[in-house]
Amino acid sequence: MVIMPPASARVFQLDEWKLYAEDDGWRCELEDGSTVGLGIVFEAVDLSGSPGYEEEEYSVVVEAAIVPRPEDLDDDVVLEVSQEEDPSREGLILDLYRHWGGVPVNIDALQPARASCGASSLVVEQNLRSRMTGPGTMIEVRHFRSIDEALRFTREFYVFMAPIVFEFLDWILDQPLGMGTGRDKIRALSKGG
C-alpha cells in the first residue's frame, strides 16, 4: 500500500537528509495583517553513537520544523543566510533552515505510532521508543534503520499527515521557543514582520 501526499502538497529533496513540503493552503497571518506562506522541513537524524543508541539497529528519527516559504522571506534574511549570490529555491530553504532552524513540530504526535492501526508499518519497518520532551511529557517516537527508510516514510506518511499541523497552527506558533514564540520566529524571518 502506497500512501500518496495530498494532491496539492509539493515535496522537494533538499539534501541527502532533508525533505521540504509545502502547500498553497499552509499559511499564517501576522499581527500586521500580512500573510506568510509556510512549509515544513523534515530532517532524518542518525542518533547512532549518542547515549542509548550505541548499538541500536533503529537509530534514525525524523525531526520536523515549520519555515516561511522563500517568496515570503525578508530580503535581509535572504542576504544573511544565502550561501550563493543567486540561490535556487531549494538552496535558499536549506540555507534558511541551517542558519535559523524553524518552529519545531512533533510530527509523531499528529498520528501517534500506536494509533496508526498498523498502516504506517506498511511503508517501512520501524521501531517505537519512548522519549522525554522538554516540558517533561513522555512521547513515542518512530525510529528507522536508515536515512533512506526514514525519508521514504516521510514522503509516504509524514507528508500525508502534515496538513493536520496547520489545523493547530496557532497553538504551535504560540509555544515558547527560548527567546520568544514560534510566531515571533516566523515574523522575524518574513517580509511583513
KAPERA-V731264 format. One record per pair of residues at least 24 apart in sequence whose ideal C-beta (glycine too) atoms are under 7 Angstrom apart, sorted by sequence separation. I is the first residue (numbers start at 1). J is the second residue. If there is no record, write none. Layout:
((I & J) (I & J))
This chain:
((18 & 42) (40 & 64) (41 & 65) (18 & 43) (40 & 65) (124 & 149) (17 & 43) (40 & 66) (41 & 67) (67 & 93) (114 & 140) (17 & 44) (113 & 140) (126 & 153) (38 & 66) (39 & 67) (112 & 140) (124 & 152) (38 & 67) (67 & 96) (113 & 142) (123 & 152) (124 & 153) (38 & 68) (39 & 69) (67 & 97) (109 & 139) (123 & 153) (37 & 68) (38 & 69) (108 & 139) (36 & 68) (37 & 69) (65 & 97) (108 & 140) (106 & 139) (108 & 141) (123 & 156) (37 & 71) (108 & 142) (123 & 157) (37 & 72) (67 & 102) (36 & 72) (65 & 101) (66 & 102) (65 & 102) (66 & 103) (120 & 157) (65 & 103) (65 & 104) (66 & 105) (65 & 105) (64 & 105) (64 & 107) (62 & 107) (22 & 69) (111 & 161) (107 & 158) (110 & 161) (110 & 164) (110 & 165) (41 & 97) (105 & 165) (41 & 102) (40 & 105) (105 & 172) (58 & 126) (58 & 127) (103 & 172) (103 & 173) (20 & 93) (103 & 177) (14 & 90) (18 & 94) (12 & 90) (14 & 93) (15 & 94) (103 & 182) (14 & 94) (61 & 141) (61 & 143) (103 & 185) (60 & 143) (103 & 186) (59 & 143) (60 & 144) (58 & 143) (60 & 145) (58 & 144) (60 & 146) (58 & 145) (60 & 147) (57 & 145) (62 & 150) (100 & 189) (60 & 150) (62 & 154) (62 & 158) (46 & 147) (44 & 147) (44 & 150) (44 & 151) (42 & 154) (77 & 189) (74 & 189) (42 & 158) (73 & 189) (74 & 190) (73 & 190) (74 & 191) (68 & 186) (72 & 190) (73 & 191) (72 & 191) (74 & 193) (3 & 123) (1 & 122) (68 & 189) (40 & 162) (68 & 190) (40 & 165) (17 & 147) (16 & 147) (19 & 151) (19 & 154) (19 & 155) (21 & 159) (23 & 163) (26 & 166) (21 & 162) (28 & 169) (11 & 155) (28 & 173) (11 & 159) (9 & 159) (36 & 186) (3 & 156) (9 & 162) (2 & 156) (3 & 157) (5 & 159) (6 & 160) (36 & 190) (5 & 160) (36 & 192) (3 & 160) (6 & 163) (30 & 187) (34 & 191) (28 & 186) (34 & 192) (30 & 190) (32 & 192) (30 & 192) (30 & 193))
